[in-house]
Amino acid sequence: MTEKTSEPLTPEQLASRVAALEHVTDIATRNAVRHREQIARIGAMTRAIASNRTSVEDRVALIAALEQIADTLMLEAELDVEQLRYASEPHACFHELDEDELMREAAQSTQH
């Protein structure tokens, strides 16, 4: 990812790199917020499972829901990695790509 250059960056190159860093930071921040929310749900569900007031049927349902959340988080984590990997590529032009397009690109790269 590092480039050897003998000339200083032009203002356009510098602006492009700053935009790229801002974009990657924005992606990581949104992902962290989403993950924090999912972890809070997992915590609430585990407390409900541990409660003496929760029926066996409800515990089974909660465990199934936890499995679904875990599967979803694994898929989202894979997409997050691909999205950040794509965003950090030197050829990516971040100010011209919207989030939906980046997600499509990341999803396509995980299918290969």
C-alpha positions in Angstrom: 0.0 0.0 0.0 3.0 2.3 0.3 4.1 4.1 -2.7 7.6 5.3 -3.5 7.5 8.8 -4.9 10.3 11.2 -5.5 8.1 14.2 -6.0 5.9 15.8 -3.3 2.2 15.2 -3.5 0.2 17.6 -5.5 -2.7 19.4 -3.7 -5.1 17.1 -5.7 -3.3 14.0 -4.6 -3.2 15.2 -1.0 -6.9 16.0 -1.1 -7.6 12.6 -2.5 -5.7 10.8 0.2 -7.4 12.9 2.9 -10.8 12.0 1.4 -9.8 8.4 1.3 -8.8 8.4 5.0 -12.0 10.2 5.9 -14.0 7.7 4.0 -12.3 4.7 5.7 -12.8 6.3 9.1 -16.5 6.9 8.3 -16.9 3.2 7.3 -15.1 2.0 10.5 -17.2 4.3 12.7 -20.5 3.1 11.2 -19.5 -0.5 11.5 -18.4 0.0 15.2 -21.8 1.6 16.0 -23.7 -1.2 14.4 -21.6 -3.8 16.2 -22.0 -2.1 19.5 -25.8 -2.3 19.0 -25.7 -6.0 18.2 -23.5 -6.7 21.2 -26.0 -4.9 23.4 -28.7 -7.1 22.0 -26.6 -10.2 22.7 -26.1 -9.1 26.2 -29.8 -8.6 26.8 -30.6 -11.9 25.4 -28.0 -13.8 27.5 -29.4 -12.1 30.6 -32.9 -13.2 29.6 -31.7 -16.8 29.1 -30.0 -16.8 32.5 -33.1 -15.5 34.3 -35.0 -17.9 36.4 -38.2 -16.3 35.1 -37.5 -17.3 31.5 -39.4 -20.4 30.3 -37.6 -23.3 28.5 -39.5 -22.5 25.3 -38.4 -18.8 25.5 -34.8 -19.9 26.2 -34.8 -22.1 23.1 -36.2 -19.2 21.0 -33.6 -16.8 22.4 -30.8 -19.2 21.6 -32.1 -19.6 18.1 -32.2 -15.8 17.8 -28.6 -15.6 19.1 -27.5 -18.0 16.5 -29.1 -15.9 13.8 -27.4 -12.8 15.2 -24.0 -14.6 15.2 -24.4 -15.7 11.6 -25.4 -12.2 10.6 -22.5 -10.7 12.4 -20.1 -13.1 10.7 -21.3 -12.1 7.3 -21.3 -8.4 8.2 -17.7 -8.7 9.5 -16.6 -10.3 6.2 -18.3 -7.5 4.3 -16.7 -4.9 6.6 -13.2 -6.4 5.9 -13.8 -6.4 2.1 -15.3 -2.9 2.2 -12.3 -1.5 4.1 -9.9 -3.4 1.9 -11.5 -2.0 -1.2 -11.6 1.5 0.3 -7.9 1.4 1.1 -6.9 0.4 -2.4 -5.0 3.2 -4.1 -7.2 3.2 -7.2 -10.5 3.7 -5.3 -12.0 7.1 -5.9 -14.0 7.5 -2.7 -15.7 10.8 -3.3 -17.4 9.4 -6.4 -18.7 6.1 -4.8 -21.6 6.0 -2.6 -22.0 3.6 0.3 -24.4 1.3 -1.6 -21.9 0.9 -4.4 -19.1 0.1 -2.0 -21.3 -2.5 -0.3 -22.1 -4.1 -3.7 -18.3 -4.1 -4.5 -17.5 -5.7 -1.2 -20.3 -8.3 -1.5 -19.1 -9.2 -5.0 -15.5 -9.7 -3.8 -16.6 -12.1 -1.1 -18.4 -14.3 -3.7 -15.1 -15.0 -5.6 
